[in-house]
Amino acid sequence: MVACAFPPTGGSGVQRSAQFAKYLPRSGWLPTVWTVDGLEGMPQDPTLLSDLPEEVTVHARQDGGRFRGVRSWLRGVSDGDGIASNLGRAIDWRLEARLARAGMPDQYSSWARASLRPLCRLIHDQRIDAIYSTFSPASNHLLGLLLRKKTNLPWVADFRDLWTDDYRYCETSPKRQAAHRRLEQQILETADAVVGVSHRQTAILAGHVPKRRHRFLTITNGFDPSDFSSADTGSSQGQKRFVLAHVGRFDHWRANDDWFAGLRRFVTQLGLDREQFVLRLVGHVSSVTREKIRATGVEFAFTGYVSHEEAVREMRSADALLLNVPEGRNAASVIPAKLFEYLAAQRPILVVGPAGGECEAIVRSCKAGLSVGFDERAIAGALSELYEAWRTERPVPGCPRDRLEPYSRITLTGKLAAVLDQLVRRDSELDRRVASLVEAGMR
């Protein structure tokens, strides 16, 4: 398993591969993980390692990137307020842009290329049967591609986000754009299986290789049942304030001006009752977003980064959970990974995002809350509906437990294991056929 984002690195991006590694042994697959010794700019959460079975081996290799220590220091400075934080963000942004252009496809390309020889040796010594890599960063797939060519082992390329088709893709250099697309095309054509995290994203990826559509499949993100084994949801029902929580990173691109305008309208409508409502933001919140939230007049609380265990407690103790889906190219295909843990928390969800998007479809099919588009009045109306239901002690229900099974990490990992089984069986059958032909020719 090639995954730069892997424990003890924290954040939502590590959960997919970490949970696959946790549950693959149940299906007869023993993961050996190849990762980076600390993903730059990401928090650390050592508690996540304790969740892995003892038989899972993790090899963390230094990325050897330039200015690594300097960037870590700059990220710390940038999280504060004032002139120093603004200067830190400006320097870090320019340094990141420089580093990104120094490597192809990204700043971890040197790590990927330096990993090839020791990984080939590891594959030989441990008799590895298959390769899995996950995007992002793209260098994970670069290493997967190199390994596929070198070892001829079956390769699963997992895309937990789109790459050149993503709404956040912002490369402006025509030369690098062309290089990215060539590498992406080579990955999609070479991988024995390509996994997307939503049906729309899988279709977008498959559109680049229409003659090989059969190699593409969808395995969504999900939730770990062991994180939600307690029967107590921890709801604050009966307390004096309605808590709307957002759990996870809240960067400025996760919410447009309509969201803040709708929040301001709702708070204004509350009048003197506004003290009964609090917006709780659990995780990193960009300084731009903080200022916009303050301007709405809402009472709020910022917790900063918390462990995954604490994040789950925050979900279960809220009265409702906020899910902002960004706008932009292919944004309707996006399903933030936190949605599935929101469902498992069984609290009502408020989705604010593109009409007819994947998130809206899931929340509606699970009868797990409300979904509105980018419209100020609709957003204020949905907030009012959730608040009034709480105030009158008739809260909007969350996802019923019988709708959760398809999104269990155990179920989803079983799908990945089935893909690996099929690829290895196919390769074994091909080897047998080749051996039979060779033997027949010798006769």
C-alpha positions in Angstrom: 0.0 0.0 0.0 1.6 3.2 -1.2 0.1 6.1 0.8 1.9 9.3 1.8 -1.2 10.2 3.9 -1.1 7.5 6.6 -0.9 7.5 10.4 0.7 8.8 12.5 -0.2 11.7 10.1 -3.6 12.9 11.1 -6.6 14.5 9.3 -9.4 13.1 7.2 -7.2 12.2 4.3 -5.5 9.3 6.1 -8.7 7.5 7.1 -9.4 5.8 3.8 -6.1 3.9 3.4 -5.8 3.4 7.2 -9.2 1.7 7.4 -8.5 -0.4 4.4 -5.2 -1.5 6.1 -7.2 -2.2 9.3 -9.8 -4.5 7.8 -8.0 -6.2 4.9 -6.6 -8.9 7.1 -10.2 -10.1 7.7 -10.4 -10.9 4.0 -7.1 -12.7 3.9 -4.9 -9.8 2.8 -1.9 -8.6 4.9 -1.0 -5.0 4.1 2.5 -3.7 4.0 2.4 0.1 4.0 5.0 2.4 2.3 4.6 6.0 3.4 6.3 9.3 4.2 7.8 10.0 7.6 5.4 12.9 8.4 3.3 14.5 5.6 4.3 18.1 5.4 1.8 20.7 6.7 -0.4 18.0 8.3 -1.1 17.4 12.0 0.1 14.3 13.8 -2.3 11.9 15.5 -0.3 8.9 17.0 -3.5 7.4 18.4 -4.5 6.3 14.9 -1.5 3.8 14.8 -2.9 2.0 17.8 -6.1 1.2 15.7 -4.1 -0.9 13.2 -3.7 -4.7 13.7 -0.2 -5.8 14.9 0.4 -7.7 11.7 0.2 -4.5 9.5 3.7 -3.3 8.8 4.3 0.4 8.2 7.6 1.6 6.5 8.0 5.4 6.8 10.7 6.8 4.6 11.9 10.4 4.8 10.8 12.5 1.8 14.1 14.4 1.7 12.2 17.5 0.7 13.9 20.8 0.9 12.9 23.4 3.5 10.9 20.8 5.4 11.7 22.2 8.8 11.2 25.8 7.6 7.8 25.0 6.2 6.6 23.3 9.4 7.6 26.4 11.4 5.8 28.7 8.9 2.7 26.6 9.2 2.8 27.1 13.0 3.2 30.9 12.6 0.4 31.1 10.0 -2.2 29.6 12.4 -2.1 32.7 14.5 -3.4 36.2 14.0 -1.7 39.5 13.1 1.0 40.7 10.8 3.3 37.7 11.6 0.7 35.1 10.6 -0.1 37.0 7.3 3.6 37.2 6.5 4.1 33.5 7.3 1.2 32.5 5.0 2.6 34.6 2.2 6.1 33.1 2.5 4.7 29.5 2.8 2.5 30.0 -0.3 5.4 31.1 -2.4 7.7 28.4 -1.1 5.0 25.7 -1.8 4.6 27.0 -5.3 8.3 26.9 -5.9 8.6 23.3 -4.5 5.6 22.1 -6.5 7.3 23.3 -9.7 10.6 21.8 -8.8 9.3 18.2 -9.0 7.0 16.3 -11.3 4.2 15.7 -10.6 4.6 17.3 -7.1 7.1 17.9 -4.3 7.1 14.2 -3.3 8.4 13.0 -6.7 12.0 12.6 -5.3 10.5 10.4 -2.5 8.7 8.3 -5.0 11.7 7.7 -7.3 14.0 7.0 -4.4 11.5 4.5 -3.0 11.5 2.3 -6.2 14.6 0.3 -5.5 14.0 -0.5 -1.8 10.4 -1.3 -2.5 11.3 -3.7 -5.3 13.6 -5.5 -2.9 10.8 -5.5 -0.2 8.3 -6.9 -2.8 10.7 -9.7 -3.7 11.6 -10.6 -0.1 8.0 -10.6 1.2 6.5 -12.1 -1.9 4.0 -9.3 -2.3 1.0 -10.2 -4.5 -0.5 -6.9 -5.5 0.1 -3.1 -5.3 -2.3 -0.4 -4.1 -1.7 3.3 -4.3 -3.9 6.3 -3.5 -4.2 9.8 -4.8 -3.2 12.4 -3.4 -0.4 13.3 -3.7 0.1 12.2 -7.3 3.5 10.9 -6.5 1.8 7.9 -4.8 0.5 6.9 -8.2 3.8 7.7 -9.9 5.4 5.1 -7.6 2.6 2.7 -8.2 3.1 3.1 -12.0 6.9 2.5 -11.7 6.3 -0.6 -9.5 3.8 -1.9 -12.0 6.2 -1.6 -14.8 9.1 -3.0 -12.8 7.4 -6.0 -11.1 4.4 -6.7 -13.4 2.2 -7.2 -10.3 -1.5 -6.2 -10.5 -2.0 -2.6 -9.5 -5.1 -0.9 -8.0 -5.0 2.9 -8.4 -7.3 4.5 -5.9 -8.5 8.1 -6.4 -9.9 9.6 -3.2 -10.1 12.9 -5.2 -10.0 13.8 -8.8 -6.7 15.2 -10.2 -6.8 17.4 -13.3 -10.6 17.3 -13.3 -10.9 18.4 -9.7 -12.5 21.8 -8.8 -9.3 22.7 -6.9 -6.9 22.0 -9.8 -5.2 25.3 -10.3 -2.0 24.7 -12.2 -1.5 27.6 -14.6 1.6 26.5 -16.5 0.5 25.0 -19.9 3.6 22.9 -19.8 2.9 21.4 -16.4 -0.8 21.0 -17.2 0.2 18.9 -20.2 2.7 16.9 -18.2 0.1 16.2 -15.5 -2.5 15.0 -18.0 0.0 12.7 -19.7 1.0 11.1 -16.4 -2.7 10.8 -15.4 -3.6 9.2 -18.7 -0.7 6.7 -18.3 -1.9 5.8 -14.8 -5.5 5.3 -16.0 -4.4 3.2 -18.9 -1.9 1.1 -17.0 -3.7 0.3 -13.7 -5.4 -3.0 -13.6 -8.2 -1.5 -11.5 -9.1 2.2 -10.9 -11.2 3.1 -7.9 -13.3 6.3 -7.6 -15.0 7.5 -4.4 -18.3 8.5 -6.0 -20.2 7.2 -9.1 -19.7 10.5 -10.9 -16.0 10.7 -10.2 -15.6 7.1 -11.4 -17.4 8.0 -14.6 -15.2 11.1 -15.1 -12.0 9.0 -14.6 -13.4 6.2 -16.9 -14.1 8.8 -19.6 -10.4 9.2 -20.2 -10.1 5.5 -21.1 -13.6 4.6 -22.6 -12.4 1.2 -24.0 -11.4 0.0 -20.6 -14.5 1.0 -18.6 -14.6 -2.5 -17.1 -11.5 -1.7 -15.0 -13.2 1.2 -13.2 -15.3 0.8 -10.1 -16.6 2.9 -7.1 -15.8 2.3 -3.5 -17.1 5.2 -1.4 -15.6 6.4 1.8 -17.3 5.2 5.0 -17.3 5.0 8.8 -15.6 2.6 11.2 -18.3 0.8 13.2 -15.9 0.5 16.2 -15.9 4.3 16.4 -19.6 4.3 16.9 -20.2 1.2 19.0 -21.6 3.1 21.9 -25.4 3.3 21.9 -25.4 6.8 23.4 -25.4 9.5 20.7 -24.4 12.2 23.2 -27.0 14.6 21.9 -27.3 17.9 23.7 -31.1 17.8 23.4 -32.7 19.4 26.5 -29.7 21.8 27.0 -30.1 25.6 26.6 -28.4 26.0 23.3 -28.7 24.5 19.8 -25.2 23.4 18.6 -24.5 23.2 14.9 -21.1 21.6 14.4 -18.7 21.4 11.5 -16.0 18.7 12.0 -12.9 18.8 9.9 -10.9 21.4 8.0 -12.9 24.6 7.1 -10.9 26.4 4.5 -12.2 29.4 2.6 -13.0 27.4 -0.5 -15.4 25.2 1.4 -18.1 27.8 1.7 -19.1 30.7 -0.6 -20.7 34.1 0.2 -24.2 32.7 0.0 -23.5 30.4 3.0 -22.3 33.3 5.2 -25.2 35.6 4.0 -27.7 32.8 4.9 -26.1 32.4 8.3 -26.3 36.1 8.9 -29.9 36.2 7.8 -30.8 33.4 10.2 -29.0 34.9 13.1 -30.7 38.3 12.5 -34.1 36.5 12.4 -33.4 34.9 15.8 -33.1 38.4 17.4 -32.8 38.0 21.2 -32.8 34.3 20.9 -29.5 34.2 19.1 -27.8 33.3 22.3 -29.5 29.9 22.1 -27.6 29.1 18.9 -23.9 28.3 18.6 -21.8 27.3 15.6 -19.0 24.9 16.7 -16.1 24.5 14.3 -14.0 21.4 15.2 -10.7 21.3 13.4 -8.5 23.8 11.4 -10.3 27.0 10.3 -8.6 29.4 7.9 -8.2 33.0 9.1 -10.3 34.2 6.2 -13.2 31.9 7.2 -12.9 33.1 10.8 -13.3 36.7 9.9 -16.3 35.9 7.7 -18.0 34.0 10.5 -17.4 36.8 13.0 -19.0 39.2 10.6 -22.3 37.2 10.7 -22.8 38.0 14.4 -23.3 34.3 15.2 -21.9 32.9 18.5 -19.2 30.5 17.6 -16.4 28.3 19.1 -13.2 27.1 17.4 -11.5 24.0 18.9 -8.5 23.7 16.6 -7.3 20.3 15.5 -8.4 17.4 17.7 -7.8 13.7 17.6 -10.1 11.5 15.5 -11.6 10.0 18.7 -12.5 13.5 19.9 -13.8 14.5 16.5 -16.3 11.6 16.7 -17.4 12.7 20.2 -18.0 16.2 18.8 -20.2 14.8 16.0 -22.3 12.8 18.4 -22.7 15.6 20.9 -24.0 18.2 18.3 -27.7 18.8 17.6 -27.0 19.0 13.9 -24.0 18.7 11.6 -22.9 21.0 8.8 -21.6 19.8 5.5 -20.4 22.4 3.1 -19.8 21.1 -0.5 -17.8 23.6 -2.5 -18.9 24.9 -5.9 -16.9 24.7 -9.1 -16.1 22.3 -11.9 -17.2 18.7 -11.0 -18.0 19.9 -7.5 -21.4 18.0 -7.6 -19.3 14.8 -7.8 -17.6 15.4 -4.5 -18.6 13.5 -1.3 -16.5 14.8 1.7 -15.4 11.8 3.7 -16.9 13.2 6.8 -20.4 12.7 5.5 -20.3 9.0 6.3 -19.2 9.6 9.9 -21.9 12.2 10.1 -24.4 9.5 9.1 -23.0 7.1 11.7 -23.3 9.8 14.3 -27.1 9.7 13.6 -27.4 13.5 14.0 -29.4 15.5 11.4 -27.2 16.8 8.6 -27.4 20.1 6.8 -25.8 19.9 3.3 -25.1 23.2 1.6 -23.9 22.5 -1.9 -24.6 22.1 -5.6 -28.2 21.1 -6.4 -28.5 17.5 -7.4 -25.0 16.6 -6.1 -23.9 13.3 -4.7 -24.1 14.5 -1.1 -27.7 15.6 -1.6 -28.6 12.2 -3.0 -27.1 10.2 -0.1 -28.6 12.4 2.6 -32.1 12.2 1.0 -31.9 8.5 0.4 -30.8 7.9 4.0 -33.5 10.4 5.3 -30.7 11.9 7.3 -31.4 15.7 7.2 -31.8 18.6 4.9 -30.0 19.7 1.7 -30.1 23.2 0.1 -28.3 24.9 -2.8 -26.3 28.1 -2.8 -29.2 30.4 -1.9 -29.2 32.8 1.0 -32.9 32.4 1.8 -32.9 28.6 1.5 -29.9 28.3 3.8 -31.5 30.6 6.4 -34.8 28.6 6.0 -33.0 25.3 6.6 -31.2 26.6 9.7 -34.6 27.9 11.0 -36.2 24.5 10.4 -33.5 22.6 12.3 -33.5 25.2 15.2 -37.3 25.2 15.5 -37.5 21.4 15.5 -35.0 21.4 18.4 -36.7 24.3 20.3 -40.1 22.5 20.2 -38.4 19.2 21.2 -39.2 17.5 17.9 -35.7 17.3 16.4 -35.1 16.3 12.8 -34.0 12.7 12.8 -30.6 11.5 11.7 -29.8 8.5 9.6 -31.6 5.3 10.7 -29.2 2.5 11.7 -30.5 0.1 9.1 -29.3 2.5 6.3 -25.7 2.5 7.5 -24.4 -1.0 6.5 -23.4 -0.1 2.9 -21.1 2.6 4.3 -19.3 0.4 6.9 -15.6 0.3 6.4 -15.8 -3.4 6.9 -18.2 -3.8 4.0 -16.2 -1.4 1.8 -12.9 -3.1 2.5 -14.5 -6.4 1.5 -15.1 -4.8 -2.0 -11.4 -3.9 -2.3 -10.4 -7.3 -1.2 -12.7 -8.8 -3.8 -11.0 -6.7 -6.5 -7.5 -7.8 -5.3 -8.7 -11.5 -5.3 -9.9 -11.2 -8.8 -6.7 -9.5 -10.1 -4.5 -12.1 -8.5 -6.6 -15.0 -9.8 -6.5 -13.5 -13.3 -2.7 -13.2 -13.1 -2.4 -16.8 -11.8 -4.6 -18.1 -14.5 -2.5 -16.2 -17.1 0.7 -17.6 -15.7 -0.7 -21.1 -15.9 -1.8 -20.6 -19.5 1.6 -19.3 -20.5 3.3 -22.2 -18.7 1.1 -24.7 -20.6 1.9 -23.0 -23.9 5.6 -23.1 -23.2 5.4 -26.7 -22.2 3.5 -27.7 -25.3 6.0 -25.8 -27.5 8.9 -27.7 -25.9 7.2 -31.0 -26.6 
